Amino acid sequence: MRRHRQFTKPSPIFLAAGYAERLVRRLIAQELILSFVPDGEQRTWRTLTRMKLQLRCDRVRVQNQMECLLEEMRIKLSIVVSDLLGASGLRMLLALAKGKSDPKKSAQLGDERLRCTEEQLVDALTGRPQPMYREMLALQLERLQLIDSQIAKLNALIAQAMKPHQEAVMRLAEVPGLGVDSAQQIIAEVGAQASTFPSAAELTSWVGTCAGKDESAPNRTTAAAPRKGINICGGY
């Protein structure tokens, strides 16, 4: 009988040493492109703007939970009011959380600029608000107020931290589709100077917004970005 030759698996230490040796040779030959590492000031901007973006996501999550709770109460306020957390919507939600169950009185809290009629508001506010649901709604409104206050504090901190680059922020905010918030977050992620990246192609590659180039002969296997993009414009 033939005996098959047994191969032993190389140890992880041996493999790591081989990888390190190849990397050193490529580094000496200047074949490696070092990753972009922002300085301490920019890392502070990035931490502030990312925390603000996370709070905005939390605010959307609270709004979704609030709409689900209103569905349980058989209240269809979000159908007739375009912005549930606008001035009119918040007044009616606060009245509902405080135990005011008369739909006609709650409908009078709506602003005159609402596109729905008073009858539609009364019909949307007519439901079965149980005491336990009111308590839960009050908790969600308190959490919403806390998130809004934290976002306001972060806005002040970001404006103070980026004050030396206020001109760059305002110039970038003039781009169609962007605003001050988006401009602040873009600068926090890629820097205030355009010279940080040698070309626009390298910038889009680092951000993760360029299309993939994974091709084999005439077949293109994917058009997805080679890396997950940085959410620099989402949520604004």
Summary of the structure (lengths in Angstrom):
residues: 236
radius of gyration: 27.4
end to end distance: 71.7
largest distance: 94.4
contacts: 556
relative contact order: 0.10
helix: 60%
strand: 3%
